[in-house]
Amino acid sequence: MKHKLVMPGDQLSTSEELLPGDGTFEENGIIRATRIGTYVVNEKHRTAEVKPASSTPVLLKKDDVVIAKVTNAKPTMIIVDVVHVTGKNRSISGDTDATIHVKEIAQGFIKDASTEYKAEDYIRAKVIQVKPSVQLETRERNFGAIKALCSKCRHPLIKKSNGLECENCGNKEHRRIADDYGNLDIEHL
């Protein structure tokens, strides 16, 4: 059985079907995730729950593959909050603030880092430095955005042949995306 990885804000169910449980909240009749983890249905209580992807703290190390949420996109760098270390079902202890310098985003030349990632995007990246500050890179194909929201209406962007598109408002956007954008399974963490 495949376990689908869910991100904060992902739609899980409706309040007609289930009640919000641990790791979820209800918004306008829609039950959404409050954390990264595995979506499960508690049949006994008829609740939607998100089992956390983490428990005991882990320290970031060089070459770790991480999931990070973009907090700020500037022309020279992307500022992120590291939220998960792949392969580790534990939360992160220590500094989770990290940067991706413009030269570490892709193999080719990128003029402006803020054209590749936007605030609230979730990205997969590799740790290239821990001290004095955490630095990441997304140069390989399996790194980049794994979930992005429309900058106009905040709905998830769907991968299409010509880039990313919002099915809600039709807005088309560009991101540097991971090769598996949009279909994340917990096994690939």
C-alpha positions, -999 to 999 in steps of 0.1 A, spaced: 0 0 0 14 34 -9 13 60 18 7 95 3 28 122 19 7 152 27 18 188 33 3 215 56 -29 228 39 -35 198 17 -72 189 13 -78 154 29 -116 150 31 -148 168 37 -166 173 70 -196 153 56 -173 123 53 -151 125 84 -143 146 114 -110 165 118 -86 145 140 -50 148 151 -29 167 126 -58 182 108 -83 211 109 -116 220 92 -120 251 70 -152 258 51 -163 221 52 -129 209 40 -105 189 63 -69 199 57 -35 188 70 -17 209 96 17 191 93 38 170 70 30 133 74 10 103 63 -28 107 58 -48 80 76 -85 75 84 -93 64 119 -123 41 112 -133 37 149 -137 75 154 -144 84 117 -117 110 118 -91 122 93 -56 122 108 -21 130 98 6 109 114 37 131 118 67 124 96 89 130 126 94 121 163 129 122 179 151 152 169 178 148 142 207 171 135 213 183 99 244 170 82 262 176 49 246 156 21 212 151 39 183 154 15 157 177 31 122 191 25 121 229 31 95 256 30 104 288 12 100 318 36 115 345 13 127 347 -23 153 373 -31 172 379 -64 205 365 -49 192 338 -26 162 318 -14 156 316 23 139 285 36 129 267 68 140 230 67 109 210 79 120 174 73 150 152 66 143 124 42 147 89 55 144 102 91 110 100 108 121 126 133 119 163 138 150 185 134 169 199 163 191 230 160 190 256 133 163 250 106 169 283 87 188 277 55 197 295 23 200 285 -14 223 308 -32 214 317 -68 244 297 -82 232 265 -63 196 265 -78 203 248 -112 231 235 -134 228 265 -158 230 302 -151 201 317 -132 199 355 -132 173 360 -104 167 333 -77 132 347 -70 120 336 -105 127 299 -96 110 296 -62 83 316 -43 73 320 -7 53 290 6 67 266 -20 79 232 -6 112 221 -21 135 191 -19 171 201 -16 206 187 -5 225 201 24 259 213 12 271 232 43 260 232 80 284 256 97 284 285 101 250 285 84 229 259 67 232 260 29 213 239 4 214 232 -33 188 221 -59 211 215 -89 201 178 -95 170 167 -114 153 152 -83 157 185 -64 135 215 -67 98 224 -59 77 195 -50 46 216 -42 38 252 -51 8 274 -47 -7 299 -73 6 334 -65 -29 348 -74 -54 325 -56 -31 302 -35 -45 269 -49 -19 242 -56 -2 244 -90 -6 213 -112 23 201 -135 13 204 -172 34 198 -203 42 236 -206 49 243 -169 28 247 -138 -9 258 -140 -36 266 -115 -67 246 -122 -87 272 -101 -79 304 -119 -59 293 -150 -28 312 -140 5 298 -154 37 300 -134 73 289 -136 92 270 -109 124 250 -109 106 217 -101 118 183 -90 113 155 -116 85 140 -94 67 172 -87 31 166 -76 32 129 -69 51 124 -37 49 91 -19 62 86 16 86 59 4 105 85 -16 113 104 16 
